[in-house]
């Protein structure tokens, strides 16, 4: 499954419910703990990873 298809499927399913950290992680290609760290501003992840997670949150949020 391509990342674009995965995003489209996730977007469709998110219309009815809130997105979870696990779903954000899957779309962004990172771990759930990375998502949690970015959200709570204590992540030691790279700036690129933080930006990717924030982008997914903004898109599906």
Kinemage of the C-alpha trace (Angstrom):
@kinemage 1
@onewidth
@group {chain A} dominant
@subgroup {mainchain}
@vectorlist {calphas} color= white
{ca unk a 1} P 0.000 0.000 0.000
{ca unk a 2} L 1.400 3.379 -0.908
{ca unk a 3} L 1.696 6.190 1.606
{ca unk a 4} L -0.730 8.285 -0.450
{ca unk a 5} L -3.351 5.529 -0.453
{ca unk a 6} L -2.847 5.027 3.273
{ca unk a 7} L -3.388 8.760 3.848
{ca unk a 8} L -6.542 8.770 1.728
{ca unk a 9} L -7.966 5.804 3.609
{ca unk a 10} L -7.096 7.370 6.953
{ca unk a 11} L -8.650 10.685 5.938
{ca unk a 12} L -11.887 8.937 4.992
{ca unk a 13} L -12.058 7.042 8.271
{ca unk a 14} L -11.219 10.157 10.304
{ca unk a 15} L -14.298 12.015 9.080
{ca unk a 16} L -16.342 10.143 11.658
{ca unk a 17} L -13.941 9.944 14.611
{ca unk a 18} L -10.888 11.520 16.148
{ca unk a 19} L -7.509 10.275 15.041
{ca unk a 20} L -5.397 8.393 17.588
{ca unk a 21} L -1.687 8.635 18.287
{ca unk a 22} L -1.278 5.151 16.821
{ca unk a 23} L -2.983 6.211 13.588
{ca unk a 24} L -0.884 9.374 13.368
{ca unk a 25} L 2.226 7.261 13.902
{ca unk a 26} L 1.265 4.847 11.140
{ca unk a 27} L 0.603 7.630 8.644
{ca unk a 28} L 3.779 9.521 9.580
{ca unk a 29} L 5.899 6.367 9.621
{ca unk a 30} L 7.046 6.784 13.218
{ca unk a 31} L 6.345 5.129 16.552
{ca unk a 32} L 3.440 6.031 18.813
{ca unk a 33} L 5.909 7.179 21.462
{ca unk a 34} L 7.458 9.580 18.942
{ca unk a 35} L 4.011 11.083 18.296
{ca unk a 36} L 3.420 11.435 22.024
{ca unk a 37} L 6.809 13.092 22.474
{ca unk a 38} L 6.143 15.592 19.700
{ca unk a 39} L 2.661 16.418 20.997
{ca unk a 40} L 3.932 16.928 24.545
{ca unk a 41} L 7.030 18.823 23.344
{ca unk a 42} L 9.560 16.501 24.968
{ca unk a 43} L 10.668 14.539 21.939
{ca unk a 44} L 14.310 14.087 21.106
{ca unk a 45} L 13.369 13.440 17.495
{ca unk a 46} L 14.884 15.322 14.603
{ca unk a 47} L 13.277 18.512 13.373
{ca unk a 48} L 12.252 16.695 10.186
{ca unk a 49} L 10.446 13.994 12.159
{ca unk a 50} L 8.707 16.565 14.337
{ca unk a 51} L 7.604 18.443 11.229
{ca unk a 52} L 6.257 15.252 9.652
{ca unk a 53} L 4.227 14.362 12.747
{ca unk a 54} L 2.881 17.917 13.045
{ca unk a 55} L 1.942 17.889 9.359
{ca unk a 56} L -0.110 14.710 9.814
{ca unk a 57} L -1.762 16.159 12.929
{ca unk a 58} L -2.639 19.347 11.057
{ca unk a 59} L -4.053 17.393 8.136
{ca unk a 60} L -6.136 14.911 10.133
{ca unk a 61} L -6.244 16.640 13.493
